[in-house]
Amino acid sequence: KPLNLGQRCLIDALLNPDISLVTCYGHAGTGKTLVAVAAGLHEMFNRKYTGLTISRPVVAMGEQLGFLPGTLEEKMRPWLQPIHDALDLLMRPPKPAGPRRKHTGGGAATVKKPYEELLEQGIIEVEALAYIRGRSIPNRFFVLDEAQQLTPQEAKTVVTRMSRDSKLVMVGDPAQIDN
């Protein structure tokens, strides 16, 4: 549910099937990314889109720390963590009502987060924008976070990747341009 008029207007645009490109700017902490991801999940679960793609440019702030060890997914995790945080918040199961019961289960099995299975199936994609070149993205709800970091050429590249029946949502804050 929107917290203010700005979020209400954004939600109206995000849920309007006649609008295929939504741009949104606002100060840090105003809920731009969270509202866009929530709308994308809503539209995806209502089968208006075959999936949700959330991306952001990889632009460092301040000094570089050097190369990160590990797989590509492990290297990208720090850059994409805000997206995982939004998915975690939006898809967290509600806490059960009533008194808490002691867990009597066995070992230390790791419990998957609700969105991880959707990530494994490719229904939700969380990726760095650097890998969009050459793709054609049909019938997806595409959220581009931190869009203020894009050059005009990069913005054009993203827009031209959208294919039939996709929606592109670009969110950012011009006051936070790092490059």
Buried (B, 14 or more C-beta within 10 A) or exposed (E): EEEEEBBEEBBEBBBEEEEBEBEBBBEEEBBBBBBBBBBBBBBBEEEBBBBBBBBBBBBEEEEEEEEEEEEEEEBBBEBBEBBBEBBEEBBEEEEEEEEEEEEEEEEEEEEEBEBBEBBEEEBBBBBBBEEBEEEEBEEBBBBBBBBBBBEEEBBEBBEEBBEEEBBBBBBBBEEEEEE
